[in-house]
Amino acid sequence: MRTFRSIIARESVETDEGFLTRVFPDGCFEWGEGPWPVTLMHEDMALNGTVLGRTDRIERLGDL
């Protein structure tokens, strides 16, 4: 599997999703200690539960 980093959401920044605009307030996102990793699977019966990826951790970096 390839490794990548991604931004899930930004706090206090207006989003523009085409059909909806919103602002997530500071401190609105919380998560616990796990359990990690969390596996993302495709549930199509023809693919027999193929693993698409996994999340090893989530961290806060400023407003990210």
C-alpha positions in Angstrom: 0.0 0.0 0.0 1.1 3.6 -0.7 1.3 6.1 2.1 -0.2 9.5 1.9 -1.3 12.4 4.1 -4.6 14.2 3.7 -6.5 17.1 5.3 -9.8 15.9 6.7 -11.2 19.3 7.6 -10.1 22.8 8.5 -11.6 24.7 11.4 -12.8 28.4 11.2 -12.3 28.4 7.4 -15.3 28.7 5.1 -15.8 25.7 2.8 -17.2 25.9 -0.7 -18.6 22.5 -1.7 -20.6 23.9 -4.7 -24.0 23.3 -3.2 -23.2 24.2 0.5 -21.0 26.7 2.3 -20.2 26.2 6.0 -17.6 26.9 8.7 -16.5 24.4 11.3 -16.0 26.3 14.6 -12.6 26.1 16.5 -12.3 22.9 18.5 -15.4 21.2 17.0 -13.5 18.0 16.1 -12.5 15.4 18.7 -11.3 11.8 18.5 -10.1 9.3 20.9 -7.0 7.2 21.1 -8.2 4.6 18.6 -8.3 1.6 18.0 -5.8 2.2 15.2 -5.5 1.3 12.4 -9.0 1.6 11.0 -9.5 -0.3 7.8 -11.5 1.1 4.8 -13.1 -1.7 2.8 -15.2 -1.9 -0.4 -18.4 -3.7 0.4 -19.3 -4.8 -3.1 -20.0 -8.6 -2.9 -18.3 -9.1 -6.3 -15.0 -7.8 -4.8 -15.3 -9.9 -1.7 -14.5 -7.1 0.8 -11.4 -5.7 -0.9 -9.3 -3.5 1.4 -9.0 0.0 -0.1 -6.8 1.5 2.6 -6.4 2.2 6.3 -6.1 5.1 8.7 -3.1 4.7 11.0 -3.6 8.0 13.0 -5.4 11.3 13.0 -3.6 14.4 14.4 -4.4 18.1 14.8 -1.9 20.5 13.2 -3.0 24.1 14.0 -6.4 24.6 12.3 -5.9 21.4 10.2 
